[in-house]
Structure formats: C-alpha cells, structure tokens
Amino acid sequence: MKGLLVKLIVCPVVVYISTFLFQDVFYPANYQPIIVGLVLGIVGHLMEVLMLRPGTLWISTFMDFLAATVIIYFSQWFFTGSQITWIGALLTAFFLAVTEYFQHIWLLRNGATEKS
C-alpha cells in the first residue's frame, strides 16, 4: 500500500516537471500531466504487484520504462492540444524509471513485495 501512495505522488510530479524540462512534452492544461501521472502510478503499481520480486529489479524497472513511454506518448490523443514526441516520451519515461528504480529497491529491502 505504501508503494501505491508513493507512486500516486511521485508519478504526477515527475510528469508535471517534465513538461517544463523537455520541449518535446507539452500539455496545455495543468491537470493533464497530473492525470497522466496518476494513470502511470496505478499501472506501475499493478506491474509491481505482478512482477517485482527479489531478482527482478532490472526487469521490473525496464518494463516500467516501456509502459511509461507508451502511455505518455499515446496520452496526447486523449488531451486536446497536447503534443508529445517519441523523444519526449522516452525522456520522461527515463526520468520516471530512475525514480522507479529507487522505489523498487526500497520495496525489496522492506519486504513489501512478499505475498502473504
């Protein structure tokens, strides 16, 4: 549960910051990157529940990167006026993957990935 709460905060913040850092990511309204970040947080949490185990740190992080790239790129089709290139989606997903890597380490060290 802690992992989901962290993702629901970190993912929207990262996507929102990316709109300022990268020219290839543009959302005309402030709520749009926040919604995309919430979707990424939920999808990322579901992927962690399904995949993250000791020994799968890099695979889980890479799969998060791929999923984030696709979701960010295709989000432009759902929001009027948004423009995102593949490069912008890749850069934002990389930024997210770095945060995911540290979240995965934290979850693995705390035993949060063990199922009861």
N, C-alpha and C positions, 0 to 999 in steps of 0.2 A: 504494500500500500504506500509505503514511503517513496518507492521508486516512481509510482504514478504521480504523486503530488509534486515531486521534484521535476518530472518531465512536463507537467502541466504549467509549471512556472518557467523552466529553462527554455523549452522549445519556442514558445511565443516570443520571449525576449530575444532569442538568437535570430529568429526570422525578422523581427522588427528592426533589430540593429543592422541586419544585412541589407535592408532597404536603404540605409544611409551609407554603408560601406561600399557597396557594389553598384555600379551604374547599370548593370545588366539585370537588376531586380527592382521592379517598380510596381508598387501598389498605390493607387491614387487616394485611398482612404485608410485611415489608421487602424480600423477594425479588421481589415482584410489580412494583413500578416499575422494578426493575433489569432484569427480563426484558423488559418493555415497551420500555425504553431500548435494550436490545440488538437487539430487533426493529427499532426505529426506526433504529438505526445501520446495520444491514445493508441495510434498504430504502433509506435515504438514500444509502448508498454506491453501490448499484446504480443509483439515479436519477442520481447524479453521473456515473457511467461512461457512461450512455446520453445524458445531456442537457447536462452542463456543458462549455461551450466558450467561448472569448472572444466576448463579445457576448450571452451568455445568462445573465448573472449574476442579474438580477432574475427572469427566468422560472424558472430553476432554484430560486431561493430561495422563490418563491411556490408552486411545485409541492411543494417540501419541506414548506412550511407546510400545504398542503391534505392531503397524505398523512399528516402527523403528527396533524392534527386528527382525521381518520377513524380512524386506528389507535388513538389514545389513547381516543377515545370508545367504540369497539367493544371495547376491551380489557376493559371492565367485564363483558362477557358471558362472558369466559374465566376470570375470577378470582372465586371466591365471596366475597361481602361487599364487593366494591369498588363504589364509587359515583362516577360522573363525569358531570357535566352538560356540555352543549354549551359553555357559557361556560368551564368548567374546561378542557375540551379545547382551546378556542380560545386561552385564556391560556397554557397550557403549550406549545402549538404555536407561539405567537408568541415565547415565551421561547427555544424551540429554533431558530426561524427567525433570530433575532438571532445566535445562535452559528453557525448555518449560513452566514449572510452573511459573517462574518469568515473562516470556513473556506474558503468559495468564493473569496474574494479571495486568501487565502494560496495555494490550489491554482493559481489562474490566474497569479499572479505567479511561482510556482516552475515553471511549465510542466508541472505534474503532470497536466494534462488532455489533453496531446498524446498521440496514439496513435502507436506505432512502426510 
